[in-house]
Amino acid sequence: MRMNSIGGIIEPLYFPTTRYFFVQRSAAGEQLAARVEAGLKHMIRDGSFDVHFRKHKGPLIDRANLKSRRVFRIGNPFLSPQTPLQRRKLWFDPLVGR
């Protein structure tokens, strides 16, 4: 819990954002895109993506103590309509911790 300058408590906002990989528009770029996509899908299936995510983001998430805080969820109007928000495995849920 953090206090702001006027003594109020600052609670976290949950704002879904994305990370994209961009590759060159060429035959080689298409091959690379396919390999990256296949690799990420494999990591999600076997759980190694979550292990990597926790390794690099876990300490920050733990320090935020999100499970004991009230999290405000707000939509992101800048996401593409093709963004797969319904695929829960692709998104970090601050209340679940994964």
N, C-alpha and C positions, 0 to 999 in steps of 0.2 A: 504494500500500500504506500502510495506517495502523496504527500501533502503539496498542494500548489501554493503560490505566493500569498493567497488570501485565506489560507487555512482549510480549504476544501479538499476532499479526496478525489484523486483522479482515477477513474476506472477505465479499463481497456475497451477499445472499440474493435469489433471483428469486421473487417472489410476485405472480402475475397479479392485477391490479386493473382495474376498469372506470371509465369516465367516461360518465355518462348526461346527456342533455338532457331536461329536463322541460318540458312545455308545458301550457297551460290545457286543461281538459276541456271543449271546446266545438268548434263547427264550425271556427272560426278556428284553434284550437289543433291540430286534426287537419290542417288545411291546412299550418300551420307545421311540424308534425312531418314531414309528407310532403316538404316542401321541404328541411328539414334532412337527412333521410335520403337524399334524392336527391343533394343537394350533397355529402355525405360519401362516398357511393358513387362519384360522379364523381371526386372528389379521389383516392380510393384507386385507381381505374382509371387515371387519367392521371398518377399519381405526385406530384401537388402536395401530397397529405397528407404524404408522406414528407419533401418539401422543407420544409414548414411545421414538422413535428415536429423535424427536424434543426436548423432555424434557432433554435428555442426551447429544445430539450433537448440538442442536440449538444455544446455546450461542457461541460456537466456530465457527459455520458456520456464524452466524450474524457478529461476529468480523472480519471475513475474507472479508466481504463485496463483496462476489463473483459476485453478479448481476451487479456490476459496474466495473468489471475487465475482462480482456481478459483471458480466460481459455484455456489452451492447452490440447487437448485430445490425449493421447497416448494409444496404445493397450497394453494388458498384455499377452505376449506370454506364460506365465506360467499357464493360466487358462485351465482347462480341456475342451475338445470339447463339453462335456455335460453341460457346464455352460450356463444357460438360459439368455444370454445377451439380447435377443429379448423381454423378459418379463419386460417391462419398470417399472412396479410397484415394482419390486424387487431391483431397482437400484436408488441411489441418483443422481439426475441431478443438478449439481451446478448452472446452468443457470436458472433453473425453481425453485430451492429451495426445491425440494422434490424428 
